Each structure stands twice: as structure tokens, then as C-alpha cells.
Amino acid sequence: MTDTTTVALSPETVMAEMKKNGVTDVVWLPDSETNWLFLMMEAEPSLKLVGVSREGHACSIAAGLHSGGAKPIILIQNTGMMESGDSIRGWLMSLEIPVVLMVGYRGYTRHGVNKDTAATYTERFLNAFNLNYYLVETDDDGPRISVAFEEAERTKKPVVVLIADEFHGFNR
């Protein structure tokens, strides 16, 4: 019997989901862990990349883009998401901005033996803010990204996609 399970999340899967859901703008804090995804996003003519210097700024920029008719996605790490709590509350939740936050789940180990407290607090943070989230580890999980977009539109709330394989699929 051959195991056909995908072992990583590829940037191609993420790009396909973004395009499928009509993303126009990627509001993100550039980092070294998403190099291959960055190169694909940069080459995609239907996407505008909007870099920010702090993750909290991504929330206000995404809110403004949405208000202007664009469909942004926020691409940040879990540490920055936690630091951005007030911006998530004030800009995204209070204004009912239906945006997906694609969050690198730094420290996630799948088996709950965390070597980085960023992983320890990520899901606790999301639960405290009553933010729904979907864990994406491999290409097989890719359709969860569309589920998150559908939920954000339906509920008029931000929804999080936790990217649990940030150090493999995006970096090749």
C-alpha cells in the first residue's frame, strides 16, 4: 500500500486558494520563512503586496482595503498576531471586516510538546478572542483555506488559518 498523504503545504496550494477566493491584496510582514510563497505572490499580476512594519498595522490596512472594495488577506506569524490583539479587536472585529488571517504557527509540533511558547499561547489567544480558526498542515488541508474565506464572508468576522508547516512547504 502506497501512502499518498502530502507531507507539506506547498506555496502552489496557498496561491491557488488565494486566487480561487479572489484575493486582491496580501497585507503582510515580510519574513524569511515564506520565501517561495513570496516569489509566487510577487510574480502574480492579480495580487498587490502590501508590506507592513508591524503586524498590528496589517489590520487597519486590510480594513481600509476592504472598505475600498478590495479583498485582502493578512499574512503574519503567530507572535505578531498576539501582539496585534487590540488592532484585531478594534479594526477587524468591531468594524466587521471579513478577512482571513493566514498565520504562521511558529513552534507548533503536532504532538503538543512545544519548544516555543509562541505555540503554547496561539490557540489560547484565538479562543480568548473568540476567533474561529482552521489548522492547515499539508496540501490535503488546502481546502480549509476556502472554508475560512466562506466563513469570514458569512459571519463578517476575521477568521484565522494556522499554517502549521511554516518551515517546510514555503521554503522548499
N, C-alpha and C positions, 0 to 999 in steps of 0.2 A: 504494500500500500504506500503510495506516494503522498507526502504531506504537501498540500498546495497552499497552506496558510502563508500569507505575506508576513515577513518578519520586520518590516519597517514601513514608515509612512514616507512616500516619495513626494517631492515637490510637484511632480506632474499631477498627482491626485489632488493636492491642495489647489493648484491653479485651475484644474478642471472644475472643481467645486465652486471656486470664486466666479469663474466665467458662467457656469450654469445658473448661478444665483444673481447675475447681473451686477456684480461689484464694479464700481467705477473708480473708487479711490481706496488706497491702502494707507491708513494712518499708522505709522509705526516708529518705533525706536530702533534704528539700525543696530545690529549686533553681528558678531562673527559666527554665530551658530546657524544662521539662516542663509548662508552664502548662496547655495544653489537655488533656493526659492527666490532670493533677491535677484539673481541674474535672469530668471524666468520672468519675474514681475517687471523688471526694467525693460525687457525686450517685448513685452505685451503692449501693443498700441492702445488697447481699450482701457488700460489702467493708468492712473496717475499715482505716483508715490509721493506721500507727504510725510517727510521725516520730522520728528519732534525731538526736543532735547530732554524732555521729561515725560513719563508716561501719563501723568495727570493732564498734560496739555492735549493728549490724544482725544480725551473725552469731549472737551469743548470744541475742538476742531471737527470731530465726527458729528457733533450736534449741529454745527454750522453748515457742514456739507449736506447733511440730511435735510435741514431746513431749506437749503437752496436746490433741492431736487436730486442730489447725488445719492448713491448707495455705497457708503463707506463700510470698511471692515477695519477693526483695530487689531494690530499685530504687536503684542508685547510679551514680556516674561512675567511669571507669577510674582516675583519680588516687586516689580513695578506696579502690577495690578494692586497689590496690597497697599503700596504707598499711595495709590490713587483713589483710595476709598471715598474721600469726600467729593472728588470730581465725578466718580461713578454715580454717587448718590445725587449730587446737585445737578449735573448736566444730563446724564443719561436716564436715570430713574425718574427724577422729578419732571423732566420735560418729555417723558415717554418716547425716547428715541429708540427705535427698533434696530439695534446694531448688534452685530456679532463681534465678540472679542475673542480672537484666537490667541491663546495664552500658552507660552512655553512652560511646561510643568517641570521646572528645574528641581532636581533632587528626587523625582519620582522613581521608584524602584519596582513597582508592580507587586512586590511581596510585603510592602509595608515596613520594611526595615530601612528607614530613612537615614541617609548620611548627611542630609542638608535640611535644616529646619524650615527652609522655604517650602519643601514638600509637606512637612508636618502641618503647616498652617494654611495651606492653599484651600483645601476643601472646607476647612472650618471657616475661613474668611467668606467663601461663597455662600455657605449656609447661613452665616450671620447676616449677610446682606440679602438673603432670600433670592439669590441669583441661580437660575437653573443652569446646568452645565452638562456637557457631553464629553466623555473621555475618548480620545482618538489616539490609538497606538500604531495602527498599521493601515495599509491601503484598504484592507477589508472593512475598516471602520469609517472610511471616507464618506459614505452616505450620511453619517451623523452630522456632518457639516451642513448639509442641506436641511436636515431636521432642525438644526439650530436656527438657520435663516427663516424657515417657515414659522417656528415658534416666536421668534422676535417680531416678525410682521403681525402675527395673530394677536400677540399679547401687548404689543407696543412697549416692550421692555428689552433691555440688553440681555443677551444670552451668551454664555461662555463656551468655547470649545477648548478643552485642555489637550494640548499636544504633548503626549507623554513620551514621545520618542525624539525629543528635540536635538539630540546629539548624533543621530544616525541618518535618518532619511533626508534631512535637509542639508546635510553636509557631505554625503556620499563618501 
